[in-house]
Amino acid sequence: MFLGKEVRIFFKGEAQESFLRLKSRNEKEAQSILRSIERNKEILKQNPQYGDPIAKNLIPEEFKKQGIKNLYRIELSNFWRMLYTLEGNKVEIFLFVLKISDHPKYNKLFSYK
């Protein structure tokens, strides 16, 4: 609950695919990242604004095309990143995880060098 509203978390599109790929792998790195995701999901249920907000002018075009108006980043273990957005109504908050990626893919998405 956050401000009296239930927080529901959904993995969407590419994030869901990445999450399922990580679950299918057995090596230590994948398990560490999965534990980090699960730990952060619990934190986000209590405070959906926990992640670092991304400035609106820095939101990648691929997300703007989907109508994303707010974007947050959470750092996971092994230098991975999780990007999510928030939507809501008077009763509940919907948290959509949009992307789970390693650091090089994250840098490419934001055109960092």
Residue, then its C-alpha position, 0 to 999 in steps of 0.5 A: m500500500f502506498l498512500g492508501k492505494e494498492v500497488r500492482i506490478f506488471f512485467k510488460g513486453e521486453a521486460q517480461e521476456s528478459f525476466l523469463r530468460l533470467k529465470s531459465r538460467n541457472e548460473k550465479e549471475a542470473q540468480s543474483i539478478l533475480r533476487s535483486i528484482e524480487r527484493n526491489k519488487e517488495i520495496l516498490k510495493q511500499n514506495p513505487q517512487y523508490g527508483d531514480p526518476i529520469a528527466k522527461n527530456l531524457i526518456p528514450e524515443e521508444f518509450k515516448k512512442q508508447g505514451i510513457k510520460n514518467l520513467y524510473r530507474i532501479e540499479l540491480s545487482n551485477f550492473w543491471r538496470m530495471l526501468y519502469t513507469l507508473e499509472g494509477n487511478k483513485v483506487e490503485i497504482f499500476l507499476f509497469v516494468l518496461k525493461i530489464s537490461d545489462h549496463p551496455k544495453y542500458n547505455k545504448l538505449f540512453s545513447y551514453k558513451 
